[in-house]
Amino acid sequence: MRGGLTIQYHVDGELIDRGEATVSVDDRGFRYGDGAFETCRVYGGRVFLWDRHRSRLRRTCEALGMADAVPEDIDDRIDETLAANGLSEAYLRVSVTRGVQPGKLTPDERVDPTVVVYVDSLQRGGTAGDPVWDAPAAVERVRTRRVPDAALPAGAKTHNYLNGILARLELRGRDADEALMCDTDGCAAEGATSNVFFVEDGALRTPELGSVLPGITRETTIELAERAGLTVETGRYAVERICDADEAFLTNTTWEIRPIARLGEREVGGGPVTGALRAAYDELVERRCYGG
Amino acid sequence: MRGGLTIQYHVDGELIDRGEATVSVDDRGFRYGDGAFETCRVYGGRVFLWDRHRSRLRRTCEALGMADAVPEDIDDRIDETLAANGLSEAYLRVSVTRGVQPGKLTPDERVDPTVVVYVDSLQRGGTAGDPVWDAPAAVERVRTRRVPDAALPAGAKTHNYLNGILARLELRGRDADEALMCDTDGCAAEGATSNVFFVEDGALRTPELGSVLPGITRETTIELAERAGLTVETGRYAVERICDADEAFLTNTTWEIRPIARLGEREVGGGPVTGALRAAYDELVERRCYGG
């Protein structure tokens, strides 16, 4: 609720009060998690790095065999949703599912996708205030392994999110807020909703693509680091190297760049590299979204 | 539609026309595929092996950290659904999701589940007619690997079904109707919606638990085979052994026991063991559901 007004979502072309926004129980997004999504931040009324999110949404749909499922007017739907809710600082989620099809698992080539634009108010943080997170992250290594690329394409961001949910369930009763999963070989992969970075010998390191989601914030952070003259390496790393690192942080669209206070029993924390990257990220947001 | 009447589903305690049956777009079943389900057959007005399906549904919910999500009156809801639709030969699906929770990935311990009972008419086949499938299965080995147990518990039947969908998508343009997935080590695992069996040297063999869904029809078939004095072995097998087998078949609740006509280029087919098991399965259905 914003000042007594109900948030409206955009469902299949129509704005509708959040509490009334529904999909068919036969929607394949519900029956099978057969859909793609993106989570974005809106700063100053602009969807930050939307071109990149839209491209990844298309790639996910391609991976799901429904290359043309993202509607051509998706940008208009997003604009309408933000305008209707009067939101300029917001969380935004776009979901595109395979919609309702006859009751067989094998997808039909003709797709009438279900498209949902979700929004909610989310204050900026960053240079203009406090970050969206309350404190640096407390991270635990969990037993749940990251689903391998050979089973579900690592680059696809889909409604099949139980892997991350099971990872987070392992945190019950533990004072932690992110779960670090390893790949099936035991190398560090990613958090349930975040990519992980660490600083060792002055270089920035992060698990390589193929075993992690190609996070938009991950990619942006790598570019900012390279532009700042830092050495950036991607590879496969034991969790112990992150524990022993000089600095470590998580990235995702909502958190932006969030230092890791501890990983298991080991205190890690941010530092000068993390701080410089956070400042560079804030400047990028400022330049792109506030014309500053 | 049955004689002009619309099928009704049972959604959160209410019977509702299929076309009007919806869930919130904020339901975690939709956002994340965060739910459990079962597919059953109804013969003669009785849900075949419902006790086993209900037990597995509970085990899946336990694996998802919502042990008590299956409502106590689930049997009544199913009975009401069958009665309202006047169906005695039917397909039945029961879904239990984590419902709507505040917008975080980490599940809240308090669960108000969403419970959907789906039905549709499905004639019996078996001893009383033709099987539900038109012909023995044409199976292709696919590249998509079965999600390992370490990433998602193999015993859990969840709304995260993209693994099987991606496997089926590989069949596009190929004249096949089931996709055989291997595990990450390259051993035969299971079909997108079926378990696989083969007969070699007179013994019945099937991939072991841990890399396959513990199918109710798989379990029943093993019991029937043992009761008939057959040697049954579970293990890890190369796909080539199935290609070279004397007989091979698939099992699932809808298909029951379905011979494999071919696997890739190799013709396999049913035979005396498959035939005897199919007859025993039909007799079990007869005894349990028709009091015959």
Contacts between the chains, C-beta under 8 A, distances in Angstrom:
chain1	res1	chain2	res2	distance
A	9	B	25	6.3
A	11	B	25	6.4
A	18	B	26	7.3
A	19	B	24	7.8
A	21	B	24	6.7
A	21	B	25	4.7
A	21	B	26	7.5
A	22	B	22	3.6
A	22	B	23	6.2
A	22	B	24	5.8
A	22	B	25	6.3
A	23	B	22	6.2
A	23	B	23	6.5
A	23	B	25	5.7
A	23	B	30	6.0
A	24	B	19	7.9
A	24	B	21	6.7
A	24	B	22	5.8
A	25	B	9	6.3
A	25	B	11	6.3
A	25	B	21	4.6
A	25	B	22	6.3
A	25	B	23	5.7
A	25	B	95	7.6
A	25	B	116	5.0
A	25	B	118	7.1
A	26	B	18	7.3
A	26	B	21	7.5
A	26	B	118	7.8
A	27	B	30	7.2
A	29	B	30	5.5
A	30	B	23	6.0
A	30	B	27	7.2
A	30	B	29	5.5
A	30	B	30	4.6
A	30	B	95	8.0
A	30	B	159	7.1
A	31	B	37	7.9
A	31	B	95	7.5
A	31	B	159	6.7
A	31	B	161	7.5
A	32	B	33	6.9
A	32	B	159	6.3
A	32	B	160	7.8
A	32	B	161	3.8
A	32	B	162	6.7
A	32	B	165	6.2
A	33	B	32	6.9
A	33	B	33	2.6
A	33	B	159	5.3
A	33	B	160	5.0
A	33	B	161	6.4
A	33	B	162	6.0
A	34	B	161	7.1
A	34	B	162	6.3
A	34	B	165	5.8
A	37	B	31	7.9
A	63	B	166	7.9
A	64	B	162	7.3
A	64	B	165	7.5
A	64	B	166	7.6
A	64	B	169	7.7
A	65	B	166	8.0
A	65	B	169	4.4
A	65	B	172	7.1
A	91	B	103	7.7
A	95	B	25	7.6
A	95	B	30	8.0
A	95	B	31	7.5
A	103	B	91	7.7
A	103	B	120	6.6
A	105	B	161	7.1
A	105	B	164	6.1
A	105	B	165	6.3
A	105	B	168	5.9
A	105	B	192	6.1
A	105	B	193	5.5
A	106	B	165	7.8
A	106	B	168	4.3
A	106	B	169	7.9
A	106	B	171	7.0
A	106	B	177	7.8
A	106	B	192	7.9
A	107	B	165	6.3
A	107	B	168	7.2
A	107	B	169	6.6
A	109	B	172	7.5
A	116	B	25	5.0
A	118	B	25	7.1
A	118	B	26	7.8
A	120	B	103	6.6
A	143	B	150	7.5
A	144	B	150	7.2
A	144	B	151	6.7
A	145	B	148	6.9
A	145	B	150	4.1
A	145	B	151	4.8
A	146	B	151	6.6
A	147	B	147	5.5
A	147	B	148	7.9
A	147	B	151	4.3
A	147	B	152	6.9
A	148	B	145	6.9
A	148	B	147	7.9
A	148	B	148	7.0
A	148	B	151	7.2
A	148	B	184	6.0
A	150	B	143	7.5
A	150	B	144	7.2
A	150	B	145	4.1
A	150	B	184	6.4
A	151	B	144	6.7
A	151	B	145	4.8
A	151	B	146	6.6
A	151	B	147	4.3
A	151	B	148	7.1
A	151	B	151	7.3
A	151	B	163	5.6
A	151	B	184	7.3
A	152	B	147	6.9
A	152	B	162	5.9
A	152	B	163	6.1
A	152	B	166	6.9
A	153	B	166	7.8
A	158	B	162	5.8
A	159	B	30	7.2
A	159	B	31	6.7
A	159	B	32	6.3
A	159	B	33	5.2
A	159	B	162	8.0
A	160	B	32	7.8
A	160	B	33	5.0
A	160	B	160	4.2
A	160	B	161	7.5
A	160	B	162	4.5
A	160	B	163	7.8
A	161	B	31	7.5
A	161	B	32	3.8
A	161	B	33	6.4
A	161	B	34	7.1
A	161	B	105	7.2
A	161	B	160	7.6
A	162	B	32	6.7
A	162	B	33	6.0
A	162	B	34	6.3
A	162	B	64	7.3
A	162	B	152	5.9
A	162	B	158	5.8
A	162	B	159	8.0
A	162	B	160	4.5
A	163	B	151	5.6
A	163	B	152	6.1
A	163	B	160	7.8
A	164	B	105	6.1
A	165	B	32	6.2
A	165	B	34	5.8
A	165	B	64	7.5
A	165	B	105	6.3
A	165	B	106	7.9
A	165	B	107	6.3
A	166	B	63	7.9
A	166	B	64	7.6
A	166	B	65	8.0
A	166	B	152	6.9
A	166	B	153	7.8
A	168	B	105	5.9
A	168	B	106	4.4
A	168	B	107	7.2
A	169	B	64	7.6
A	169	B	65	4.4
A	169	B	106	7.9
A	169	B	107	6.6
A	171	B	106	7.1
A	172	B	65	7.2
A	172	B	109	7.6
A	177	B	106	7.8
A	184	B	148	6.0
A	184	B	150	6.4
A	184	B	151	7.4
A	184	B	184	6.2
A	192	B	105	6.1
A	192	B	106	7.9
A	193	B	105	5.5
